Amino acid sequence: MLVRSHLQVEQLQIPIRGLPERRRGLKIVQLSDFHYDGQLLSEDLLDQAIDLSNQANADLIVLTGDFVSAQPDPIRALAQKLTQLRSRYGSFAVLGNHDLIYPHARRDITQALTQIDVTVLWNQVVYPCGADFALVGLPDFWAKDFDPGSVLAAIDAQIPRLVLSHNPDSAAVLKSWRVDLQLSGHTHGGQIIIPGIGNLSAIAARQFDNLPPFIQAAFPIFRACQRVVKNWDWAAGYHQVGSNQLYVNRGLGTYPPGRLFCPPEVTVITLMPDHSPQKSPCDVLT
C-alpha cells in the first residue's frame, strides 16, 4: 500500500440562491467513503475526522455513503464511533454502492445508523433547519430506486435545497432540476495524483481502451478506474454543473493501492446568500 496522506480539512463558503438571511452562515460538515472494515480506514484517522468535525461546530453533519466495503457487519462498530458526532440539527446520511452489495446490507446499515439518530434518506426530503431550507437524500446512482424527479418536484420552487447523492455522475442527470448544492463522494479523489501529470485514475480510465490487451490484462485496476465514474473531471472539489453546484469529497477510507498526494478529507461548508443574478464560484478559504 502507498503511504497514506495526512487528513485535511477543506473549508469553503458557497453562495446559495434564495438562502434566507436567517440561514446565513449555516455550517455543514461532510464525511464520506469510510470503507470501514478494519483495513481500509485506521481507527486513528477516524478518530481525527470525528474530532475535527466536532471542532467545526456544525449545524448539519452529512454522511455521503460507502460506510462499509462489502459485508455490512462492520457498520455496528462504525456506528458506535459515529455517536460522538455533534451538530445543532443532527446527522443525515445516504448510502453508496458498497453499502448495497449484499441483499441485506441496506437494511442492516440503515438500522444501525437509525439507532444512533443518524437519519438515512432514500428518495426523501426533510427540513431539519426549518421549512425554508430543504435537504434531499437520494439512493446510489446505480440503484434501481434512484428517482430524483419525484423528490425534487415535491419541493416548493422558491426553497433552496441541498442534495446528497453518493456518486457525482448523478450531477449530469440532476441538471434537469434546481440543485443549489449537491454533495457527493465515491471517487476518493482518484487516490493517486502524480505531480505535473494529474489524476492517475482519470488517465487510466480515459486511456484504457487504447492500451494493448496484455497491459489491460496485467493491470485490471485500470478497468476498475473506467467503471468508477464517467465524469472524472468531477473527481474532487467544487464544480459548476449547468446552473447547479457540486462538491465532491475525497473520502476517508481508501482502496488498494492506497493514496498518494490525495489526502483523505473532512469538508466544512458555510452557506451564504447569493443575491447575484447568476451563481458565483465558491470562495475557498485558506
Beta strands, then each sheet from edge to edge (+ up, - down):
strand 1: 8-17
strand 2: 26-31
strand 3: 60-64
strand 4: 91-94
strand 5: 118-120
strand 6: 124-126
strand 7: 134-137
strand 8: 161-164
strand 9: 181-184
strand 10: 193-194
strand 11: 198-199
strand 12: 237-241
strand 13: 244-248
strand 14: 265-274
strand 15: 283-284
sheet 1: 5+ 4+ 3+ 2+ 14- 1- 15+
sheet 2: 6+ 7- 8- 9- 13- 12+
sheet 3: 10+ 11-
end
